[in-house]
Amino acid sequence: MTAGVATSRSGRWAGPNGFARLVHAEWTKFRTVRGWVIGTVVAALLPVLVAVLAGVSSDQRGSQTVPVGPGGEPVTDSFYFVHRPLAGDGGMTVSVSALSSSIPSGPADLEPGTVPWAKAGLVIKQSTRQGSPYAAIMVTGGHGIRMQNDYVDDTAGPPGPASAATVRRLRLDRSGDAITGYASADGTHWTKVGTVHTSGLGPAVQGGLFVASPPAVDGRGTRGSVSTAVLGDLRGQGNWAGGDWTGTQVGPESPTFAGYPRNTSGSFTGAAGRLTVTGAGDMAPAVRETLPTGGTLGDLLTGTFAALIVVVVVGTLFIATEYRENLIRVTLAAAPARSRVLLAKAAVLGGVTFVAGLAGAAVAVPLGERLARSHGVYVFPVTASAELRVEFGMAALLATASVLALSVGTLFRHSAGAVTTVTVAVVLPYVLIANPFMPASVANWLARVTPVAAFAVQQTLVRYHQVTSNYTPYDGYYPLAPWAGFTVLAGYAVAGLATAALLLRRRDA
């Protein structure tokens, strides 16, 4: 008789229909506990509330316009330009015999320093307007000869610095929208570095010499720099305008330009057939360091952290409450397949949390972005697909964290220890990487191996190898790709769920 009843119960909960009944039972439990439902609603509303506060709290109306490149990305476009108009096709050559940089060592003192992406060479640019298309061939402070165009593209040429003993000769030729850069060690044998097609140049362009010197990274911050190049043997081919060369500091008031160190400025002088040009700034995509006033979708979704705490508590209580009130025996008696019970709980909890998180993100992102822009805040642009990834990623993050909390709650059988454990595993690393004084190596390590790696799904900023900066989670740059970071959290959740299922089968309820 007893065996027959047991068989009947097992059959009832076996197969797809049986699991569906388990899910329905767990869903009924969840929705009938007001605290869990309210907690889930709060988790959805918190990102919206924080996004609204973030959108309206920073008023930057009336600030300088952020320069935008041909691809729509924010750019740093401030450098010293010695130029003349060029009508139609043409080119120019120059030799670079020195490029040196100085970095402030005190309020009014400069000392020689290394600025790897200091640049000096030739550029053809549509105009002196910030963000206008260009192509350039250059000597750099630490990356040899490079050809760059339209801020985001970079091609490596011959290695090595420029000096009196190793003079670097550069050539830049224009034919329509095609611009080709060459490098030579002797002025006779030329190596082609690359050809780029730069649309939007127009029939007449500005061409000539330039020097740029981006800020040097100094710990968690940067220090402005200034660089000076010695150039000679300047020759032009084509219909160049006559008259004197014009020296212009491009973008002196740009929000992405750190300015010159004290008592220095951009300039050029000529003597004995050589030009000495001093400049600061850069021609490159803007990053968080060069555009600190810019916002990101991750900034608008800071409320995810608060929502995370709420779903951890709800996830833990979803199982710990049954242990505290001794209802787990009833649950397991009705469904002897214990691991399936746990999976049903995970399916309900994860599904409800995912829907709530997605609803919150779908409202928070566009609303916060609209409010921020209306208050003059520049928000780093993202594609529609990236915005969807951020929204779905936030929902997946919260759902997976809730399942991890459920697993830990099953292991501990009481809420206090489980909440503490999950908080230490997820929330504490987030607090640590959000500390601006945390060493970059430690922050990046935490963002690789702890569950907080999942916050990479909110990353929208791009690392650029040709821009030296602080690329840390605090600045919005995670060491792992978005879904790779999420996989770390998913791995913890799967491992936790498997361990919890194993112990649930082996020990008494």
C-alpha positions, -999 to 999 in steps of 0.1 A, spaced: 0 0 0 27 25 10 48 16 -20 19 21 -43 13 56 -29 49 65 -34 49 53 -70 18 73 -77 33 105 -63 65 100 -82 47 94 -114 26 125 -108 57 148 -107 77 130 -134 79 141 -170 73 175 -186 37 178 -172 50 169 -137 76 196 -138 51 221 -151 30 214 -121 60 220 -98 66 253 -115 29 262 -111 31 253 -75 62 274 -69 47 303 -88 16 301 -66 38 303 -35 57 332 -48 27 354 -58 8 347 -26 36 361 -4 32 399 -5 67 407 6 83 388 -23 60 404 -48 67 439 -34 104 432 -33 104 422 -70 84 454 -79 109 475 -59 138 458 -78 122 469 -111 115 505 -99 149 512 -83 168 514 -116 141 537 -130 142 560 -99 180 562 -100 180 568 -137 156 597 -133 177 612 -105 209 608 -126 192 624 -156 181 655 -138 208 660 -112 236 671 -135 228 704 -154 254 711 -181 233 733 -203 254 760 -218 286 740 -217 309 737 -247 298 714 -274 315 680 -275 333 676 -309 320 646 -329 340 627 -356 328 614 -390 315 582 -374 294 600 -348 318 592 -319 330 619 -295 366 629 -303 395 648 -289 405 672 -317 429 697 -303 465 701 -316 489 727 -329 485 730 -367 509 748 -391 489 749 -423 482 762 -458 453 755 -481 457 728 -508 434 729 -538 428 695 -554 454 667 -554 489 671 -540 513 661 -513 542 671 -490 573 656 -474 591 665 -442 619 651 -420 615 648 -382 648 650 -363 635 654 -328 603 649 -307 605 656 -270 579 659 -243 576 676 -210 553 669 -181 545 691 -151 564 682 -119 549 710 -99 526 740 -102 550 759 -125 577 733 -133 582 710 -162 605 680 -165 613 658 -194 590 628 -197 577 600 -219 544 605 -237 541 574 -258 514 588 -281 529 623 -285 527 629 -323 544 650 -349 541 649 -386 520 657 -416 482 660 -418 456 667 -445 424 679 -429 391 691 -443 393 723 -422 404 735 -388 369 726 -375 369 701 -347 357 667 -358 364 673 -395 378 643 -415 416 640 -418 445 616 -425 479 620 -410 514 603 -410 534 608 -379 563 600 -356 552 591 -321 569 592 -287 569 555 -282 550 537 -310 572 543 -340 556 558 -372 519 556 -375 492 565 -400 459 576 -385 427 589 -400 393 600 -388 402 596 -351 396 559 -347 418 542 -374 454 535 -367 480 517 -389 515 509 -377 546 518 -397 583 513 -391 593 513 -354 617 535 -336 619 571 -324 630 602 -342 664 618 -333 693 636 -348 709 602 -355 678 586 -368 659 612 -388 625 600 -399 612 612 -432 575 613 -439 553 618 -470 516 623 -474 499 623 -509 463 631 -518 445 618 -548 408 626 -545 395 610 -513 425 586 -512 454 596 -490 486 576 -488 513 578 -462 550 568 -466 580 566 -444 617 566 -452 650 565 -434 671 582 -461 646 601 -483 653 578 -513 637 545 -504 601 549 -493 579 524 -474 542 526 -479 525 527 -445 489 527 -458 462 542 -480 430 554 -465 398 568 -481 386 598 -463 352 610 -475 340 645 -471 373 663 -477 360 684 -505 381 700 -533 401 723 -510 417 712 -477 441 724 -451 474 706 -450 507 710 -432 526 701 -400 512 693 -366 522 684 -331 499 668 -305 507 658 -269 480 640 -250 479 639 -212 502 614 -194 486 589 -171 497 594 -135 483 569 -111 445 572 -111 447 605 -129 465 623 -157 488 652 -161 488 675 -191 519 674 -213 535 694 -241 557 682 -269 581 699 -293 592 686 -326 620 697 -350 610 693 -386 629 702 -418 631 697 -456 594 706 -459 584 703 -496 550 704 -513 536 691 -545 504 703 -561 484 735 -559 494 748 -525 485 784 -516 513 809 -515 522 831 -485 533 824 -450 524 793 -430 496 799 -404 499 785 -369 466 776 -353 457 759 -320 428 737 -330 400 734 -304 415 756 -277 382 757 -257 371 721 -263 357 701 -234 380 673 -245 412 694 -244 431 694 -211 450 726 -221 486 734 -219 507 732 -187 513 765 -170 536 789 -188 535 770 -221 516 774 -253 514 762 -289 539 779 -313 561 775 -343 594 791 -352 616 788 -383 654 790 -386 680 775 -409 654 757 -430 639 740 -399 606 745 -381 603 740 -344 567 733 -335 552 730 -299 518 716 -293 495 698 -269 462 679 -272 454 649 -294 436 637 -325 419 606 -312 386 592 -300 374 606 -267 375 583 -237 362 587 -202 394 604 -190 393 630 -217 355 635 -214 349 632 -177 316 651 -180 302 625 -204 276 600 -192 270 564 -201 241 540 -200 260 523 -171 259 555 -152 221 558 -157 217 522 -145 235 526 -112 203 516 -96 211 480 -107 233 478 -76 204 486 -53 181 462 -72 207 435 -69 205 437 -31 167 434 -32 167 404 -55 194 387 -33 172 391 -3 140 378 -21 159 349 -37 172 338 -3 139 341 14 122 321 -13 138 290 1 149 300 36 114 309 47 103 273 40 131 260 62 123 286 90 86 277 90 93 240 85 72 239 53 100 224 33 90 190 46 56 194 31 70 205 -2 94 176 -5 69 151 7 45 162 -22 74 161 -47 100 135 -37 122 145 -67 141 171 -47 164 185 -74 133 191 -96 118 211 -68 149 233 -66 149 237 -104 113 247 -104 120 273 -77 149 286 -98 128 287 -129 101 308 -112 124 331 -93 147 336 -123 118 341 -147 100 366 -125 132 385 -117 142 386 -154 108 401 -164 109 427 -136 145 436 -145 138 439 -182 107 461 -175 128 484 -152 157 486 -177 133 492 -207 120 523 -189 151 534 -171 174 536 -202 155 557 -226 139 579 -198 172 586 -181 190 592 -214 163 616 -225 164 635 -192 202 637 -192 204 650 -228 177 676 -220 199 689 -192 229 693 -215 247 661 -205 266 644 -233 259 607 -233 283 585 -251 264 572 -281 256 535 -285 240 515 -312 205 501 -309 218 466 -306 241 477 -277 213 494 -260 192 462 -262 222 442 -249 224 465 -219 187 462 -211 186 424 -215 219 421 -198 207 439 -167 176 416 -165 198 385 -170 222 398 -143 195 403 -117 178 369 -126 210 350 -123 220 367 -91 186 357 -76 192 321 -86 226 322 -69 210 336 -38 184 307 -39 212 282 -41 231 297 -12 199 299 8 194 262 2 229 255 14 226 276 46 189 269 53 185 303 69 183 338 54 209 357 75 239 336 66 228 332 30 222 370 25 256 377 41 274 352 19 259 364 -14 264 400 -4 301 394 3 304 375 -30 285 400 -52 280 433 -35 313 437 -18 334 433 -50 311 459 -66 317 484 -38 355 478 -41 357 483 -79 335 514 -75 362 529 -52 383 554 -73 413 547 -51 413 510 -58 445 499 -77 436 492 -114 452 457 -111 430 447 -82 399 462 -97 404 444 -130 411 411 -111 379 414 -92 360 421 -124 374 390 -139 370 363 -112 341 374 -90 304 375 -98 307 413 -102 321 405 -137 285 403 -149 283 441 -147 303 441 -179 269 437 -197 264 474 -190 296 484 -206 293 507 -236 326 525 -237 353 514 -261 390 509 -253 413 523 -279 449 511 -281 460 544 -295 448 563 -264 466 559 -231 441 562 -203 428 546 -171 407 517 -184 392 504 -152 357 493 -140 354 525 -121 358 544 -153 333 522 -171 358 498 -188 356 461 -178 384 437 -186 360 411 -200 336 414 -229 300 420 -219 286 384 -222 319 369 -211 316 388 -179 280 376 -175 292 340 -180 313 343 -148 282 350 -127 263 323 -146 291 299 -138 288 307 -100 250 303 -102 252 269 -120 278 256 -96 258 268 -67 226 253 -80 243 220 -87 258 219 -52 225 228 -36 206 201 -55 232 175 -44 230 184 -7 192 187 -9 190 151 -21 215 138 5 205 154 37 172 155 57 149 184 51 
